[in-house]
Amino acid sequence: MPPKSPPKPLIVLVLAGLLISGFAAAGGFASGKKRWHPWPTTKTRTTSTTTTGTTTTGTTTTNTTTGTTTTNTTTTGTTSTGTTTTAPPPPPPPAGKILWRGDYTGGDFSQWQEHQWSRNNDQGYTVSMVGDSSAVVTSNGRQTGMPAAVFTDYAGAYATDNTERSEVAASQSATGSYDGQTWYYAWSTYIPGPSQQWSKNGGNFNVITTLGHGTNGSQVVPLQLGVNALDSGNVFIYAQGEDAQGNNVRYVNTGPLVYDQWIDWVARITWSASGNGVVELWRNGSRVESFTGVTTQDAGSAPYWKQGVYRDGPSSAGFTNTVVHACARRGDSYAAVTGTVC
């Protein structure tokens, strides 16, 4: 079973003849990143705030009933200025389910919240924002008659931040990226070839899938997949993780880049801002990555799931890259997301 996040600090002050008082405080952090996937919409978090002077003492009476016995407990404490209570995430649904699909059913991108490409775009993205790129849905997917999305970055113009992208992104609720929750993510990838060239900038800037970042500029990425083409004789698909400073802290060669074949992926993520996270990855049924006790999100962030193709612009200006994705789904178990191919 995946490790569980420790309970949040709870402070109860009981007056039973003697008065005992205390206090607790907790904080988080989030910072910017040089090349994180931009998200134009800022999420609004629902909070309630109680503010008093630093010497104000409040009294709260709680009635607790157990069986036929009723206990009255009086709690007295000092409320510090700017105390904020954040609404908890929704509870996980019953076990054994597919909870969200991004499999392009209906022949469009409506299951995904964000659509980032410049040709035939439907959300206002331009070449200066994302480069010369496109995305289309085809019926030639992982299975006969099932849809898939074809993402393309074209040779030539790139965005003003020197990147190119054609990507979709899921919301936090679709991704399920709430602190302490564990989900399984499955999808299939097809890379047409064998004539494609790839950026050699850093060896890891040909991103095809990301689980992480966040709408507040979070740098933490538990899992990112891409193409490493530094050695033309050993081009492979990597999996990496980034910490709160944007450093690569986990880097795994998952196996060679194969053209004209479907690759089936499954990832398990336990979302944790306190170092209790889990990251596992399977490629065609074989586990290629397993890490426990890691931080998988910034406190207060809203990580998302992206897929497509995202690359360095200047080093890729002379060629075109195309990646096909299909059958994206999130579930509560490995069995749930692998019970069917799509």
Contacts in CASP RR format, 6 or more apart in sequence:
PFRMAT RR
TARGET T0000
AUTHOR 0000-0000-0000
METHOD contacts of the structure
MODEL  1
MPPKSPPKPLIVLVLAGLLISGFAAAGGFASGKKRWHPWPTTKTRTTSTT
TTGTTTTGTTTTNTTTGTTTTNTTTTGTTSTGTTTTAPPPPPPPAGKILW
RGDYTGGDFSQWQEHQWSRNNDQGYTVSMVGDSSAVVTSNGRQTGMPAAV
FTDYAGAYATDNTERSEVAASQSATGSYDGQTWYYAWSTYIPGPSQQWSK
NGGNFNVITTLGHGTNGSQVVPLQLGVNALDSGNVFIYAQGEDAQGNNVR
YVNTGPLVYDQWIDWVARITWSASGNGVVELWRNGSRVESFTGVTTQDAG
SAPYWKQGVYRDGPSSAGFTNTVVHACARRGDSYAAVTGTVC
2 182 0 8 1.000
2 268 0 8 1.000
2 270 0 8 1.000
2 277 0 8 1.000
2 278 0 8 1.000
3 270 0 8 1.000
3 276 0 8 1.000
3 277 0 8 1.000
3 278 0 8 1.000
3 292 0 8 1.000
3 293 0 8 1.000
4 180 0 8 1.000
4 276 0 8 1.000
5 179 0 8 1.000
5 180 0 8 1.000
5 272 0 8 1.000
5 274 0 8 1.000
5 276 0 8 1.000
5 277 0 8 1.000
6 274 0 8 1.000
6 276 0 8 1.000
8 26 0 8 1.000
9 24 0 8 1.000
9 26 0 8 1.000
11 22 0 8 1.000
11 23 0 8 1.000
11 24 0 8 1.000
12 75 0 8 1.000
13 19 0 8 1.000
13 20 0 8 1.000
13 21 0 8 1.000
13 22 0 8 1.000
13 75 0 8 1.000
13 76 0 8 1.000
13 77 0 8 1.000
14 20 0 8 1.000
14 73 0 8 1.000
14 75 0 8 1.000
15 74 0 8 1.000
15 75 0 8 1.000
15 76 0 8 1.000
19 76 0 8 1.000
21 76 0 8 1.000
21 77 0 8 1.000
21 78 0 8 1.000
22 77 0 8 1.000
22 78 0 8 1.000
23 77 0 8 1.000
23 78 0 8 1.000
23 80 0 8 1.000
25 80 0 8 1.000
27 299 0 8 1.000
28 273 0 8 1.000
28 298 0 8 1.000
28 299 0 8 1.000
28 300 0 8 1.000
29 244 0 8 1.000
29 298 0 8 1.000
29 299 0 8 1.000
30 216 0 8 1.000
30 217 0 8 1.000
30 218 0 8 1.000
30 219 0 8 1.000
30 298 0 8 1.000
30 299 0 8 1.000
30 300 0 8 1.000
30 301 0 8 1.000
31 217 0 8 1.000
31 219 0 8 1.000
31 244 0 8 1.000
31 245 0 8 1.000
32 217 0 8 1.000
32 218 0 8 1.000
32 219 0 8 1.000
33 213 0 8 1.000
33 217 0 8 1.000
33 218 0 8 1.000
33 219 0 8 1.000
33 246 0 8 1.000
34 246 0 8 1.000
35 161 0 8 1.000
35 163 0 8 1.000
35 205 0 8 1.000
36 213 0 8 1.000
36 214 0 8 1.000
36 217 0 8 1.000
36 218 0 8 1.000
36 219 0 8 1.000
37 165 0 8 1.000
37 167 0 8 1.000
37 169 0 8 1.000
37 210 0 8 1.000
37 213 0 8 1.000
37 304 0 8 1.000
37 306 0 8 1.000
37 310 0 8 1.000
39 114 0 8 1.000
39 169 0 8 1.000
39 213 0 8 1.000
39 214 0 8 1.000
39 215 0 8 1.000
39 304 0 8 1.000
41 215 0 8 1.000
42 215 0 8 1.000
42 216 0 8 1.000
43 172 0 8 1.000
43 215 0 8 1.000
43 216 0 8 1.000
43 302 0 8 1.000
45 86 0 8 1.000
45 87 0 8 1.000
45 300 0 8 1.000
46 86 0 8 1.000
46 87 0 8 1.000
47 84 0 8 1.000
47 85 0 8 1.000
47 86 0 8 1.000
47 87 0 8 1.000
48 84 0 8 1.000
48 85 0 8 1.000
49 82 0 8 1.000
49 83 0 8 1.000
49 84 0 8 1.000
49 85 0 8 1.000
50 79 0 8 1.000
50 82 0 8 1.000
50 83 0 8 1.000
50 85 0 8 1.000
51 81 0 8 1.000
51 82 0 8 1.000
51 83 0 8 1.000
52 58 0 8 1.000
52 79 0 8 1.000
52 81 0 8 1.000
53 79 0 8 1.000
53 81 0 8 1.000
54 78 0 8 1.000
54 80 0 8 1.000
54 81 0 8 1.000
55 78 0 8 1.000
56 78 0 8 1.000
56 79 0 8 1.000
57 76 0 8 1.000
57 77 0 8 1.000
57 78 0 8 1.000
57 79 0 8 1.000
58 76 0 8 1.000
58 77 0 8 1.000
58 78 0 8 1.000
58 79 0 8 1.000
59 74 0 8 1.000
59 75 0 8 1.000
59 76 0 8 1.000
59 77 0 8 1.000
60 74 0 8 1.000
60 75 0 8 1.000
60 76 0 8 1.000
61 72 0 8 1.000
61 73 0 8 1.000
61 74 0 8 1.000
61 75 0 8 1.000
62 72 0 8 1.000
62 73 0 8 1.000
62 74 0 8 1.000
62 75 0 8 1.000
63 70 0 8 1.000
63 71 0 8 1.000
63 72 0 8 1.000
63 73 0 8 1.000
64 70 0 8 1.000
64 71 0 8 1.000
64 72 0 8 1.000
64 73 0 8 1.000
65 71 0 8 1.000
89 178 0 8 1.000
89 179 0 8 1.000
89 181 0 8 1.000
90 173 0 8 1.000
90 178 0 8 1.000
92 181 0 8 1.000
92 332 0 8 1.000
93 99 0 8 1.000
93 332 0 8 1.000
95 332 0 8 1.000
95 333 0 8 1.000
96 331 0 8 1.000
96 332 0 8 1.000
96 333 0 8 1.000
96 335 0 8 1.000
96 336 0 8 1.000
97 331 0 8 1.000
97 332 0 8 1.000
97 336 0 8 1.000
98 329 0 8 1.000
98 330 0 8 1.000
98 331 0 8 1.000
98 336 0 8 1.000
98 337 0 8 1.000
99 176 0 8 1.000
99 183 0 8 1.000
99 330 0 8 1.000
99 331 0 8 1.000
99 332 0 8 1.000
100 111 0 8 1.000
100 170 0 8 1.000
100 174 0 8 1.000
100 175 0 8 1.000
100 176 0 8 1.000
100 329 0 8 1.000
100 330 0 8 1.000
100 331 0 8 1.000
101 111 0 8 1.000
101 328 0 8 1.000
101 329 0 8 1.000
101 330 0 8 1.000
102 111 0 8 1.000
102 112 0 8 1.000
102 170 0 8 1.000
102 174 0 8 1.000
102 328 0 8 1.000
102 329 0 8 1.000
103 111 0 8 1.000
103 146 0 8 1.000
103 147 0 8 1.000
103 326 0 8 1.000
103 327 0 8 1.000
103 328 0 8 1.000
103 329 0 8 1.000
103 342 0 8 1.000
104 111 0 8 1.000
104 137 0 8 1.000
104 147 0 8 1.000
104 148 0 8 1.000
104 149 0 8 1.000
104 326 0 8 1.000
105 111 0 8 1.000
105 147 0 8 1.000
106 137 0 8 1.000
106 147 0 8 1.000
107 137 0 8 1.000
107 139 0 8 1.000
107 147 0 8 1.000
108 137 0 8 1.000
109 115 0 8 1.000
109 122 0 8 1.000
109 135 0 8 1.000
109 137 0 8 1.000
109 149 0 8 1.000
109 168 0 8 1.000
111 170 0 8 1.000
111 174 0 8 1.000
112 168 0 8 1.000
112 169 0 8 1.000
112 170 0 8 1.000
112 174 0 8 1.000
113 169 0 8 1.000
113 170 0 8 1.000
113 171 0 8 1.000
113 174 0 8 1.000
114 123 0 8 1.000
114 167 0 8 1.000
114 168 0 8 1.000
114 169 0 8 1.000
114 304 0 8 1.000
114 306 0 8 1.000
115 121 0 8 1.000
115 122 0 8 1.000
115 123 0 8 1.000
115 125 0 8 1.000
115 135 0 8 1.000
115 168 0 8 1.000
116 123 0 8 1.000
116 125 0 8 1.000
116 129 0 8 1.000
116 130 0 8 1.000
116 133 0 8 1.000
116 165 0 8 1.000
116 166 0 8 1.000
116 167 0 8 1.000
116 168 0 8 1.000
116 169 0 8 1.000
117 125 0 8 1.000
117 130 0 8 1.000
117 133 0 8 1.000
117 134 0 8 1.000
117 135 0 8 1.000
117 151 0 8 1.000
117 165 0 8 1.000
117 166 0 8 1.000
117 167 0 8 1.000
118 125 0 8 1.000
118 126 0 8 1.000
118 127 0 8 1.000
118 129 0 8 1.000
118 130 0 8 1.000
118 131 0 8 1.000
118 132 0 8 1.000
118 133 0 8 1.000
118 134 0 8 1.000
119 132 0 8 1.000
119 133 0 8 1.000
119 134 0 8 1.000
120 134 0 8 1.000
120 136 0 8 1.000
127 157 0 8 1.000
127 159 0 8 1.000
128 159 0 8 1.000
128 160 0 8 1.000
129 159 0 8 1.000
129 160 0 8 1.000
130 159 0 8 1.000
130 163 0 8 1.000
130 164 0 8 1.000
130 165 0 8 1.000
130 166 0 8 1.000
131 153 0 8 1.000
131 157 0 8 1.000
131 158 0 8 1.000
131 159 0 8 1.000
131 163 0 8 1.000
131 164 0 8 1.000
131 165 0 8 1.000
131 313 0 8 1.000
132 153 0 8 1.000
132 154 0 8 1.000
132 155 0 8 1.000
132 156 0 8 1.000
132 157 0 8 1.000
132 158 0 8 1.000
132 164 0 8 1.000
133 151 0 8 1.000
133 152 0 8 1.000
133 153 0 8 1.000
133 154 0 8 1.000
133 164 0 8 1.000
133 165 0 8 1.000
133 166 0 8 1.000
134 151 0 8 1.000
134 152 0 8 1.000
134 154 0 8 1.000
134 166 0 8 1.000
135 149 0 8 1.000
135 150 0 8 1.000
135 151 0 8 1.000
135 152 0 8 1.000
135 166 0 8 1.000
135 168 0 8 1.000
135 308 0 8 1.000
136 149 0 8 1.000
136 150 0 8 1.000
137 147 0 8 1.000
137 148 0 8 1.000
137 149 0 8 1.000
137 150 0 8 1.000
138 147 0 8 1.000
138 148 0 8 1.000
138 149 0 8 1.000
138 150 0 8 1.000
138 324 0 8 1.000
139 145 0 8 1.000
139 146 0 8 1.000
139 147 0 8 1.000
140 148 0 8 1.000
141 147 0 8 1.000
141 148 0 8 1.000
141 190 0 8 1.000
141 324 0 8 1.000
141 326 0 8 1.000
142 148 0 8 1.000
142 188 0 8 1.000
142 190 0 8 1.000
142 262 0 8 1.000
142 326 0 8 1.000
142 327 0 8 1.000
142 341 0 8 1.000
142 342 0 8 1.000
143 341 0 8 1.000
143 342 0 8 1.000
146 326 0 8 1.000
146 327 0 8 1.000
146 342 0 8 1.000
147 326 0 8 1.000
148 190 0 8 1.000
148 324 0 8 1.000
148 325 0 8 1.000
148 326 0 8 1.000
148 327 0 8 1.000
149 168 0 8 1.000
149 307 0 8 1.000
149 308 0 8 1.000
149 324 0 8 1.000
149 325 0 8 1.000
149 326 0 8 1.000
150 322 0 8 1.000
150 323 0 8 1.000
150 324 0 8 1.000
151 166 0 8 1.000
151 167 0 8 1.000
151 307 0 8 1.000
151 308 0 8 1.000
151 309 0 8 1.000
151 322 0 8 1.000
151 323 0 8 1.000
151 324 0 8 1.000
151 325 0 8 1.000
152 166 0 8 1.000
152 309 0 8 1.000
152 320 0 8 1.000
152 321 0 8 1.000
152 322 0 8 1.000
153 164 0 8 1.000
153 165 0 8 1.000
153 166 0 8 1.000
153 309 0 8 1.000
153 311 0 8 1.000
153 316 0 8 1.000
153 320 0 8 1.000
153 321 0 8 1.000
154 320 0 8 1.000
155 316 0 8 1.000
155 317 0 8 1.000
155 318 0 8 1.000
155 319 0 8 1.000
155 320 0 8 1.000
156 317 0 8 1.000
156 318 0 8 1.000
158 164 0 8 1.000
158 313 0 8 1.000
158 314 0 8 1.000
158 316 0 8 1.000
158 317 0 8 1.000
159 165 0 8 1.000
159 313 0 8 1.000
162 312 0 8 1.000
162 313 0 8 1.000
162 314 0 8 1.000
163 310 0 8 1.000
163 311 0 8 1.000
163 312 0 8 1.000
163 313 0 8 1.000
164 310 0 8 1.000
164 311 0 8 1.000
164 312 0 8 1.000
164 313 0 8 1.000
164 316 0 8 1.000
165 308 0 8 1.000
165 309 0 8 1.000
165 310 0 8 1.000
165 311 0 8 1.000
166 308 0 8 1.000
166 309 0 8 1.000
166 310 0 8 1.000
167 306 0 8 1.000
167 307 0 8 1.000
167 308 0 8 1.000
167 309 0 8 1.000
167 310 0 8 1.000
168 306 0 8 1.000
168 307 0 8 1.000
168 308 0 8 1.000
169 304 0 8 1.000
169 305 0 8 1.000
169 306 0 8 1.000
170 304 0 8 1.000
170 305 0 8 1.000
170 306 0 8 1.000
171 304 0 8 1.000
172 178 0 8 1.000
172 214 0 8 1.000
172 215 0 8 1.000
172 302 0 8 1.000
172 303 0 8 1.000
172 304 0 8 1.000
174 305 0 8 1.000
174 330 0 8 1.000
175 211 0 8 1.000
175 303 0 8 1.000
175 304 0 8 1.000
175 305 0 8 1.000
175 330 0 8 1.000
176 183 0 8 1.000
176 271 0 8 1.000
176 330 0 8 1.000
177 211 0 8 1.000
177 212 0 8 1.000
177 269 0 8 1.000
177 271 0 8 1.000
177 297 0 8 1.000
177 302 0 8 1.000
177 303 0 8 1.000
177 304 0 8 1.000
178 271 0 8 1.000
179 271 0 8 1.000
179 272 0 8 1.000
179 273 0 8 1.000
179 274 0 8 1.000
179 297 0 8 1.000
179 299 0 8 1.000
179 300 0 8 1.000
180 270 0 8 1.000
180 271 0 8 1.000
180 272 0 8 1.000
180 276 0 8 1.000
180 277 0 8 1.000
181 270 0 8 1.000
181 271 0 8 1.000
182 268 0 8 1.000
182 269 0 8 1.000
182 270 0 8 1.000
182 271 0 8 1.000
182 278 0 8 1.000
182 332 0 8 1.000
183 268 0 8 1.000
183 269 0 8 1.000
183 330 0 8 1.000
183 331 0 8 1.000
183 332 0 8 1.000
184 266 0 8 1.000
184 267 0 8 1.000
184 268 0 8 1.000
184 330 0 8 1.000
184 331 0 8 1.000
184 332 0 8 1.000
184 333 0 8 1.000
184 334 0 8 1.000
184 336 0 8 1.000
184 337 0 8 1.000
185 211 0 8 1.000
185 265 0 8 1.000
185 266 0 8 1.000
185 267 0 8 1.000
185 268 0 8 1.000
185 269 0 8 1.000
185 305 0 8 1.000
185 328 0 8 1.000
185 329 0 8 1.000
185 330 0 8 1.000
185 331 0 8 1.000
185 337 0 8 1.000
186 264 0 8 1.000
186 265 0 8 1.000
186 266 0 8 1.000
186 267 0 8 1.000
186 327 0 8 1.000
186 328 0 8 1.000
186 329 0 8 1.000
186 330 0 8 1.000
186 331 0 8 1.000
186 337 0 8 1.000
186 338 0 8 1.000
187 209 0 8 1.000
187 264 0 8 1.000
187 265 0 8 1.000
187 307 0 8 1.000
187 325 0 8 1.000
187 326 0 8 1.000
187 327 0 8 1.000
187 328 0 8 1.000
187 329 0 8 1.000
188 262 0 8 1.000
188 263 0 8 1.000
188 264 0 8 1.000
188 265 0 8 1.000
188 325 0 8 1.000
188 326 0 8 1.000
188 327 0 8 1.000
188 341 0 8 1.000
188 342 0 8 1.000
189 208 0 8 1.000
189 209 0 8 1.000
189 262 0 8 1.000
189 263 0 8 1.000
189 265 0 8 1.000
189 323 0 8 1.000
189 324 0 8 1.000
189 325 0 8 1.000
189 326 0 8 1.000
190 260 0 8 1.000
190 261 0 8 1.000
190 262 0 8 1.000
190 263 0 8 1.000
190 323 0 8 1.000
190 324 0 8 1.000
190 325 0 8 1.000
190 326 0 8 1.000
191 227 0 8 1.000
191 257 0 8 1.000
191 258 0 8 1.000
191 259 0 8 1.000
191 260 0 8 1.000
191 322 0 8 1.000
191 323 0 8 1.000
191 324 0 8 1.000
192 259 0 8 1.000
192 260 0 8 1.000
192 322 0 8 1.000
192 324 0 8 1.000
193 259 0 8 1.000
193 260 0 8 1.000
194 259 0 8 1.000
194 260 0 8 1.000
196 259 0 8 1.000
196 319 0 8 1.000
196 320 0 8 1.000
196 321 0 8 1.000
196 322 0 8 1.000
197 229 0 8 1.000
197 316 0 8 1.000
197 318 0 8 1.000
197 319 0 8 1.000
197 321 0 8 1.000
198 206 0 8 1.000
198 227 0 8 1.000
198 229 0 8 1.000
198 235 0 8 1.000
198 311 0 8 1.000
198 316 0 8 1.000
198 321 0 8 1.000
199 205 0 8 1.000
199 206 0 8 1.000
199 229 0 8 1.000
199 311 0 8 1.000
199 312 0 8 1.000
199 313 0 8 1.000
199 315 0 8 1.000
199 316 0 8 1.000
200 229 0 8 1.000
200 230 0 8 1.000
200 315 0 8 1.000
201 312 0 8 1.000
201 314 0 8 1.000
201 315 0 8 1.000
202 230 0 8 1.000
203 228 0 8 1.000
203 229 0 8 1.000
203 230 0 8 1.000
204 226 0 8 1.000
204 228 0 8 1.000
204 238 0 8 1.000
204 240 0 8 1.000
204 248 0 8 1.000
204 251 0 8 1.000
205 311 0 8 1.000
205 312 0 8 1.000
205 315 0 8 1.000
206 226 0 8 1.000
206 227 0 8 1.000
206 228 0 8 1.000
206 229 0 8 1.000
206 309 0 8 1.000
206 310 0 8 1.000
206 311 0 8 1.000
206 321 0 8 1.000
207 224 0 8 1.000
207 225 0 8 1.000
207 226 0 8 1.000
207 309 0 8 1.000
207 310 0 8 1.000
207 311 0 8 1.000
208 225 0 8 1.000
208 226 0 8 1.000
208 227 0 8 1.000
208 237 0 8 1.000
208 307 0 8 1.000
208 308 0 8 1.000
208 309 0 8 1.000
208 310 0 8 1.000
208 323 0 8 1.000
208 325 0 8 1.000
209 223 0 8 1.000
209 224 0 8 1.000
209 225 0 8 1.000
209 226 0 8 1.000
209 265 0 8 1.000
209 305 0 8 1.000
209 306 0 8 1.000
209 307 0 8 1.000
209 308 0 8 1.000
209 325 0 8 1.000
210 221 0 8 1.000
210 223 0 8 1.000
210 224 0 8 1.000
210 225 0 8 1.000
210 304 0 8 1.000
210 305 0 8 1.000
210 306 0 8 1.000
210 307 0 8 1.000
210 310 0 8 1.000
211 221 0 8 1.000
211 222 0 8 1.000
211 223 0 8 1.000
211 224 0 8 1.000
211 267 0 8 1.000
211 269 0 8 1.000
211 303 0 8 1.000
211 305 0 8 1.000
212 218 0 8 1.000
212 220 0 8 1.000
212 221 0 8 1.000
212 222 0 8 1.000
212 223 0 8 1.000
212 224 0 8 1.000
212 296 0 8 1.000
212 297 0 8 1.000
212 303 0 8 1.000
212 304 0 8 1.000
212 305 0 8 1.000
213 219 0 8 1.000
213 220 0 8 1.000
213 221 0 8 1.000
213 301 0 8 1.000
213 303 0 8 1.000
213 304 0 8 1.000
214 297 0 8 1.000
214 298 0 8 1.000
214 301 0 8 1.000
214 302 0 8 1.000
214 303 0 8 1.000
214 304 0 8 1.000
215 301 0 8 1.000
215 302 0 8 1.000
215 304 0 8 1.000
216 298 0 8 1.000
216 300 0 8 1.000
216 301 0 8 1.000
216 302 0 8 1.000
217 301 0 8 1.000
218 297 0 8 1.000
218 298 0 8 1.000
218 301 0 8 1.000
218 303 0 8 1.000
219 242 0 8 1.000
219 243 0 8 1.000
219 244 0 8 1.000
219 245 0 8 1.000
219 246 0 8 1.000
219 298 0 8 1.000
220 242 0 8 1.000
220 243 0 8 1.000
220 244 0 8 1.000
220 246 0 8 1.000
220 295 0 8 1.000
220 296 0 8 1.000
220 297 0 8 1.000
220 298 0 8 1.000
220 301 0 8 1.000
220 303 0 8 1.000
221 240 0 8 1.000
221 241 0 8 1.000
221 242 0 8 1.000
221 246 0 8 1.000
222 241 0 8 1.000
222 269 0 8 1.000
222 271 0 8 1.000
222 277 0 8 1.000
222 279 0 8 1.000
222 294 0 8 1.000
222 296 0 8 1.000
222 297 0 8 1.000
222 303 0 8 1.000
223 239 0 8 1.000
223 240 0 8 1.000
223 241 0 8 1.000
223 267 0 8 1.000
223 269 0 8 1.000
223 279 0 8 1.000
223 281 0 8 1.000
223 289 0 8 1.000
224 239 0 8 1.000
224 240 0 8 1.000
224 241 0 8 1.000
224 242 0 8 1.000
225 237 0 8 1.000
225 238 0 8 1.000
225 239 0 8 1.000
225 254 0 8 1.000
225 265 0 8 1.000
226 237 0 8 1.000
226 238 0 8 1.000
226 239 0 8 1.000
227 235 0 8 1.000
227 236 0 8 1.000
227 237 0 8 1.000
227 238 0 8 1.000
227 257 0 8 1.000
228 235 0 8 1.000
228 236 0 8 1.000
228 237 0 8 1.000
228 238 0 8 1.000
228 253 0 8 1.000
229 235 0 8 1.000
234 256 0 8 1.000
235 256 0 8 1.000
235 257 0 8 1.000
236 253 0 8 1.000
236 254 0 8 1.000
236 255 0 8 1.000
236 256 0 8 1.000
236 257 0 8 1.000
237 253 0 8 1.000
237 254 0 8 1.000
237 255 0 8 1.000
237 256 0 8 1.000
237 257 0 8 1.000
237 263 0 8 1.000
237 283 0 8 1.000
238 251 0 8 1.000
238 252 0 8 1.000
238 253 0 8 1.000
238 254 0 8 1.000
239 250 0 8 1.000
239 251 0 8 1.000
239 252 0 8 1.000
239 254 0 8 1.000
239 281 0 8 1.000
239 288 0 8 1.000
239 289 0 8 1.000
240 248 0 8 1.000
240 250 0 8 1.000
240 251 0 8 1.000
240 252 0 8 1.000
241 248 0 8 1.000
241 249 0 8 1.000
241 250 0 8 1.000
241 251 0 8 1.000
241 279 0 8 1.000
242 248 0 8 1.000
242 249 0 8 1.000
243 249 0 8 1.000
243 295 0 8 1.000
244 295 0 8 1.000
244 298 0 8 1.000
249 294 0 8 1.000
250 279 0 8 1.000
250 289 0 8 1.000
250 291 0 8 1.000
250 294 0 8 1.000
252 281 0 8 1.000
252 288 0 8 1.000
252 289 0 8 1.000
254 281 0 8 1.000
254 283 0 8 1.000
254 288 0 8 1.000
254 289 0 8 1.000
255 283 0 8 1.000
255 288 0 8 1.000
262 326 0 8 1.000
263 283 0 8 1.000
263 284 0 8 1.000
264 283 0 8 1.000
264 284 0 8 1.000
264 285 0 8 1.000
264 341 0 8 1.000
265 281 0 8 1.000
265 282 0 8 1.000
265 283 0 8 1.000
266 281 0 8 1.000
266 282 0 8 1.000
266 285 0 8 1.000
266 334 0 8 1.000
266 337 0 8 1.000
266 338 0 8 1.000
267 279 0 8 1.000
267 280 0 8 1.000
267 281 0 8 1.000
267 282 0 8 1.000
268 278 0 8 1.000
268 279 0 8 1.000
268 280 0 8 1.000
268 281 0 8 1.000
268 334 0 8 1.000
269 277 0 8 1.000
269 278 0 8 1.000
269 279 0 8 1.000
269 296 0 8 1.000
270 276 0 8 1.000
270 277 0 8 1.000
270 278 0 8 1.000
270 279 0 8 1.000
270 296 0 8 1.000
271 277 0 8 1.000
271 296 0 8 1.000
271 297 0 8 1.000
271 303 0 8 1.000
272 278 0 8 1.000
272 293 0 8 1.000
272 294 0 8 1.000
272 295 0 8 1.000
272 296 0 8 1.000
272 297 0 8 1.000
273 295 0 8 1.000
273 296 0 8 1.000
273 297 0 8 1.000
273 298 0 8 1.000
273 299 0 8 1.000
273 300 0 8 1.000
273 301 0 8 1.000
274 295 0 8 1.000
275 293 0 8 1.000
275 294 0 8 1.000
275 295 0 8 1.000
275 296 0 8 1.000
276 293 0 8 1.000
277 292 0 8 1.000
277 293 0 8 1.000
277 294 0 8 1.000
277 295 0 8 1.000
277 296 0 8 1.000
278 291 0 8 1.000
278 292 0 8 1.000
278 293 0 8 1.000
278 294 0 8 1.000
278 296 0 8 1.000
279 289 0 8 1.000
279 290 0 8 1.000
279 291 0 8 1.000
279 294 0 8 1.000
279 296 0 8 1.000
280 287 0 8 1.000
280 289 0 8 1.000
280 290 0 8 1.000
280 291 0 8 1.000
281 287 0 8 1.000
281 288 0 8 1.000
281 289 0 8 1.000
281 290 0 8 1.000
282 288 0 8 1.000
282 334 0 8 1.000
285 338 0 8 1.000
296 303 0 8 1.000
297 303 0 8 1.000
305 328 0 8 1.000
305 330 0 8 1.000
307 325 0 8 1.000
307 328 0 8 1.000
308 323 0 8 1.000
308 325 0 8 1.000
309 321 0 8 1.000
309 322 0 8 1.000
309 323 0 8 1.000
311 321 0 8 1.000
326 342 0 8 1.000
327 341 0 8 1.000
327 342 0 8 1.000
329 337 0 8 1.000
329 342 0 8 1.000
330 337 0 8 1.000
331 337 0 8 1.000
END
